[in-house]
Amino acid sequence: MDSKYKSFGDFISRKREEQQITIREMARRLGVSAPFLSDVEKDRRNPFDIDRLEQTAAILEMDKADRDLMYDLAGKGRNSVAPDLPNYIIERSYVSAALRTARDLDAGEEEWFKFVEELKKRKG
């Protein structure tokens, strides 16, 4: 993941500032305290759970690309999979099988990009 943001907290802080929302106002909308949100933005606390991430995306009017990046940064911040993916993986055994196959074959970035492009062709 190539990102201009250092971390989940940096991303949230900068997106909030772009929207000209104070930390107190953002905290109020999220239903958390301003010190708690400050700790999240300074990476002293773990990134939000999926529900609060969805709230954050709505408040900050994120497009799909920013939402996906936020999920990726949240997962990385928790040293875990992006929080929007586990249910998709759990509910589809073939996804786990595909991931294991890719892992066992040491699939590289180019192979994954080709796979994703093939899937995108089916969408249109």
N, C-alpha and C positions, 0 to 999 in steps of 0.2 A: 504494500500500500504506500504509494508516494503521496505525501501530503505537505502542504505548506504550514500545517498546524503541528505544534510540538506534542500536543496531547488532547485528550477529551476536554479537559478543563479549559485549555487555551482556545479550542474551537468554540465551546459554548460562550465563553467570555467575549470573544471577538464577534460572534454572530449576534449576541445580545447588544453589544455596543453599536453594531451596524444598524440595528433596528431602533437605536436610541431609547432603549429600555433600561432603567436603573436597576441595580442589583436588588434593591428593596421591592420594586414593582414586579420584577421577574419572580422573586421569591414568593411574593404574595400570590401571584397567578399560579405558581406551582404548589402552593400550600406547604411551603417549607420556610424556615427562618432565613433571614439574610446571612447570618454567620454560617449556617449550614451550606447555603449556595456558594458563599465565598470560599469555603473549604473545598467544595467540589471543583470550582473554577481554578483553584490553586493546587489541585491534585492531592489534597490532604485527605480526601475521602474518595471512596470508589465512585465511578460513574453511576448514573441513575439506573433503575430497573426499567424494564420495557415499557411499563405504563407511563412512568414519568418521562421517558424518552419521547414517547408519542405526544405527550402534552407539550414538551419542549419544542418539538418539531412544529406543532400547530401554532404555538405562541410566536415562534420566530419565523413563521411562514416559510419553512424550508421547502425547496423543490426536492425531487426524488434523489438527485445526485448528492445534495447536502445531507439529506436524511440517511442515505446509505453510508456516507462518510461518517456521520455521527455514530451510527450503529457500529461501524468498523472500529472507530476510535474508542467507543465504550467497551467493546469486546477486548481490544488490546489493553485498555486501562485495567480491566479485570483479569487479564491474562487468560482469556476465554474466547470462545466463538462469539461473533457478533450476536447480540441478543435477539435479533429478528429471525435468526436461522434455526435454533434448536428444534422448535416444533415442526418446522418443515422437514428437517432431517429425521426426527423421531417418527413422524407419521408416514414416512415413505422408506421402507427398508431398502429399496433399490438405490436410494441416494447414498446411504451408508456403504452399500456394496460398491458403488461407483467411486466413492472417496477412497475406500480401501484399495481398490484396484489401482487407482491413480497413485496412491502412496506406494504400493508394492512395486509398481513399475517406474517409480520416481518421475512421474509426469512433470514436465517443466512448464514454464509460463507460456511458451509458444503453443504447446499442445492444448493447454487450457483455453487460450484465446481462440484457437481454431474450434474447439468444442462449443464455446459460448457463441461464436459467430454462426455456427451451424444451427444452434437453437434459435438464435435471433431471426434467421432466414424463415423459419417456420411460423414466426409470429405474423409476418406480413402477408 
